[in-house]
Amino acid sequence: MNKNLLKEAYKLRFEYYNLYEEKEEKWHQKYKNHILYEVVKQSFSYSYIDIAEIMPKLVEKIQID
């Protein structure tokens, strides 16, 4: 797995919850064409506690497709 993609996915998720709080639509507009956009969106359905286990699986999925 590409560690840089995984780090980028964590960064995007962090930004959504911490830097774009109450401005979520701006986050979506900024990243809607990003390669990890769908992966990060899928990660929103998982709790913060589970994300360390789930995110690598989601990122792996995009590399297969």
N, C-alpha and C positions, 0 to 999 in steps of 0.2 A: 504494500500500500504506500502511496505517496504521502509522506509525513507532512509535506508542505500543504497539500490539499486539506488534510485533516486539521492542521493548525489554522488555515484560512476559514474553514467551516466553523470552528470554535470561535474565531474572531467575529465572524458575521453574526453568529447567534448572540455573542456578548454585546455587540453593538445594538442589536435589536432591543434587547431587554434593558440595557443600561444607558446608552447614549440617545436612543430614539424613543424613550418612554414618552407616551402621549403624542408622538409624532411618527407612529408606525407606518403610515401611508408614505411618508418621505423615504423611509427605509426601503419599502417595496419599490418605489420609483427608482431609487438609486441602484438597486441590485437586481432588478427584474431580468436583466440580460446576462447576469453573472452565471458562470458554469455551475456554481454550487447553490444557486437560488432555490431550486426545487428541493434539494437535500436539506437545506437549512429550514425551509418551510415545513418539511415533514418532521423535522426534529422538534418543532413547537408542540407537537402532540405528546411529547414525552416530558416527564418531570426533570427538573434540574439534577436530581439525585441519579437518575438513570442515564443521563446523556453521555457520560464517559464510556458506557458500555454500548450504547446505541449508535452514536455518531460514527465510529469506525465502520460499522456495518452499512450505514447509509452511504458513506463516502465510497466504500468498496463497490457498492451497487452501481454507482455512476460510472466507475471505471470499466465495468463489464459491458455496460450499454454502449 
